[in-house]
Amino acid sequence: MTETKKEDKAYRQLESNSLLQQIMFQYMLEGQQASEEKRLAWVTSGFPVEIPVAMGVGVSYPEQYGAVVGSQKVGPEVCGYAEEIGYSQELCSYARASIGSVEKPNASPMDGLPVPQALLACNNICGTVLRWYDAVSEQTGAPVFLLDTPPIEGEQPEHHKEYVRKGIDRLVDFLGTTFHTTLTEKRMREVADLSSRAIKLYNQSLAACKNRPSPLNCADRFLTMAPVVSMRGTDIIIDFYQTLLDEVNSRVKEGIGAIRDEKIRLLWDNIPPWHSIFRFFNGLAKRGVVFPADTYTHAWSGAIETDDLYGSVVSIYSNSYLNKGLEAKIDKMCQLIEDYDLDGFIMFSVRSCKRYSLGQLVSKEIVSERTGVPGVVIEGDMVDSRLYNEAQIQTRVDALLEMFL
């Protein structure tokens, strides 16, 4: 009877998810150990993590913790702890979840993240990270280091590269002083190689979604991106991404899709609503809607592999998706729609993530004009479910799907 129910589901779970859970559990244990040994840094998602990893510094990601808070459906409570001490509900919900969990760790999932000894921020994803980490610094006493990457319009100027490169040098000095460690060329190359191998394997899994039916759906990619975000530069994730790729390739070979009856292929833009991720994407899967591509997971594509390692780091982390102008984002969406043969797109306007959501209404019109496919903008938040109106979202999505009937 149980097997029959599984077969009736509109989506297919990945067998590699069990390995994913093991890896992420190990990641949490390693973070706790690093904190106890006074060598843990919190890092933002766009930070060149290969450098602290190569220097023996443990890392934890508050944004990833925010996703956990959202998925456990306690976003309003944990964000509320930050609001109780004066932070606005307009502030990024990742930041509020982080600050709130530090304020009340015993009332937060997993007792919050392990206590950091340093806070490493890179503003290539947004400007909020600096003030966010300043706030956590006041709470924990951990010093803050900011790697400043000026926004880019078009090609990155040489003086930009020189400026960011000096920031990398300051980072190495900061880590060396804070954690009494050094960086060797040999170790940096080892970590860069492991990082690049993992990214390449993951990108191959993403590229496989160009096939019909798509072997992965959006929720699959959002979950399986976790190791490449938080554990780049470690050898343990290589096995996971090879296992994932093998499963994806097997699905492609056998003509098996992520959902059972693929009818409509859409692009997703922005962070997902972690509190409703399965309800949203699996609900649409029942209607034959699959998401073979998204702008969020495709942002993890830069591999450090030139002879000039630090020049490569500068280029990759300065040219992140959110550090570019609106035209570059529009170009990316149009390219994904073409490459993955998509029928339309959904743009999630995240109330608390201004950097990602800015310009979406303008982008929607331009993308539709250039590609000829329709799109819709829905509104909500990635962690704070108080800002997520399911009925309103359903109405807008229904209006989009009617265009394909």
Secondary structure, DSSP 8 states (H G I E B T S, - for coil): -HHHHHHHSSB---TTHHHHHHHHHHHHHHHHHHHHTT-EEEE-TTS-THHHHHTT-EEE-HHHHHHHHHHTT-HHHHHHHHHHTT--TTS-HHHHHHHHHHHSGGGSGGGSS---SEEEEETTS-SHHHHHHHHHHHHH---EEEE----BSSS--HHHHHHHHHHHHHHHHHHHHHHT----HHHHHHHHHHHHHHHHHHHHHHHGGGSSS-S--HHHHHHHTHHHHHSTT-SHHHHHHHHHHHHHHHHHHHT--SBSS--EEEEEES---GGGHHHHHHHHHTTTEEEEEETTGGG------SS-HHHHHHHHHHS-GGGB-HHHHHHHHHHHHHHTT-SEEEEEEETT-HHHHTTHHHHHHHHHHHH---EEEEEE-SS-GGG--HHHHHHHHHHHHHTT-
